[in-house]
Amino acid sequence: MSREDLIRIAREARMPYFYQTFEIANLDGLERFANLIRADERNRAMRENAYVLAEREACAAKAEQVGQHKNHIGIAAAIRARGQQTSEGGAT
C-alpha cells in the first residue's frame, strides 16, 4: 500500500487531521501501524501454509500406511506433488 493509499483510507475513515493543512495527524504512526498489520497478515499466512503442508504430508503418509499397493503409493505421490505446487505458488 502506497502512502497515497494510506492517506486516502485515513480520510475515508475520518482519521484526525490538521485543520489548517488538512494533512492526516500522525501519519508516520499510522504508517507504522499499517506495517504491523501487514507483517501480522504475512505471519498468519505463513503459519496457515505450514499447517496445510503438514496436514497434506500426514495424508500422504496415511495413504502409504494403508497398504503398499501401487495405487496407494500413487495417491501419496499425488498428494505430495500437490503440496509442491502450493509451496511454489501454484494452485492449492
C-alpha positions as CSV (number, residue, x, y, z in Angstrom):
1,M,0.0,0.0,0.0
2,S,1.4,3.3,-1.0
3,R,1.5,6.4,1.2
4,E,-1.2,7.9,-1.0
5,D,-3.4,4.9,-0.5
6,L,-2.9,5.2,3.3
7,I,-3.9,8.9,3.2
8,R,-7.0,8.1,1.1
9,I,-8.1,5.3,3.5
10,A,-7.3,7.5,6.6
11,R,-9.6,10.2,5.1
12,E,-12.3,7.7,4.3
13,A,-12.1,6.6,8.0
14,R,-12.2,10.2,9.1
15,M,-9.0,10.0,11.0
16,P,-7.9,13.2,12.8
17,Y,-6.3,15.8,10.5
18,F,-4.7,19.2,10.9
19,Y,-7.4,21.9,10.3
20,Q,-5.2,24.4,8.5
21,T,-3.3,21.9,6.2
22,F,-5.8,19.1,6.0
23,E,-2.9,16.7,6.5
24,I,-3.6,13.5,8.4
25,A,-2.4,13.8,12.0
26,N,0.4,11.4,13.0
27,L,0.7,9.9,9.5
28,D,4.0,8.3,10.5
29,G,2.4,6.4,13.3
30,L,-0.4,5.4,11.0
31,E,2.2,4.0,8.5
32,R,3.9,2.1,11.4
33,F,0.5,0.6,12.3
34,A,-0.2,-0.4,8.7
35,N,3.2,-2.1,8.5
36,L,2.5,-4.0,11.7
37,I,-0.8,-5.2,10.3
38,R,0.9,-6.3,7.0
39,A,3.6,-8.2,9.0
40,D,0.9,-9.9,11.1
41,E,-1.0,-10.9,8.0
42,R,2.2,-12.3,6.4
43,N,3.0,-14.3,9.6
44,R,-0.6,-15.7,9.8
45,A,-0.4,-16.7,6.1
46,M,2.9,-18.5,6.7
47,R,1.5,-20.3,9.7
48,E,-1.5,-21.4,7.8
49,N,0.6,-22.5,4.9
50,A,2.8,-24.6,7.2
51,Y,-0.3,-26.2,8.8
52,V,-1.7,-27.1,5.3
53,L,1.6,-28.6,4.2
54,A,1.9,-30.6,7.4
55,E,-1.7,-31.8,7.0
56,R,-1.0,-32.8,3.4
57,E,2.1,-34.7,4.4
58,A,0.1,-36.5,7.1
59,C,-2.5,-37.5,4.5
60,A,0.2,-38.8,2.1
61,A,1.8,-40.8,4.9
62,K,-1.6,-42.3,5.8
63,A,-2.1,-43.3,2.2
64,E,1.2,-45.1,2.2
65,Q,0.4,-46.7,5.5
66,V,-2.9,-48.1,4.3
67,G,-1.0,-50.6,2.1
68,Q,1.9,-50.9,-0.2
69,H,-0.5,-51.4,-3.2
70,K,0.7,-49.4,-6.2
71,N,-2.5,-47.2,-6.2
72,H,-1.9,-46.1,-2.6
73,I,1.7,-45.1,-3.3
74,G,0.5,-43.2,-6.4
75,I,-2.1,-41.4,-4.2
76,A,0.6,-40.4,-1.7
77,A,2.8,-39.1,-4.5
78,A,-0.1,-37.1,-5.9
79,I,-0.7,-35.5,-2.5
80,R,2.9,-34.6,-2.1
81,A,3.1,-33.2,-5.7
82,R,0.1,-31.0,-4.9
83,G,2.0,-29.7,-1.8
84,Q,5.0,-28.9,-4.0
85,Q,2.7,-26.9,-6.4
86,T,1.3,-25.0,-3.4
87,S,4.7,-24.1,-1.9
88,E,5.9,-22.9,-5.3
89,G,2.8,-20.6,-5.7
90,G,0.7,-22.8,-7.8
91,A,-2.9,-23.9,-7.3
92,T,-4.0,-25.3,-3.9
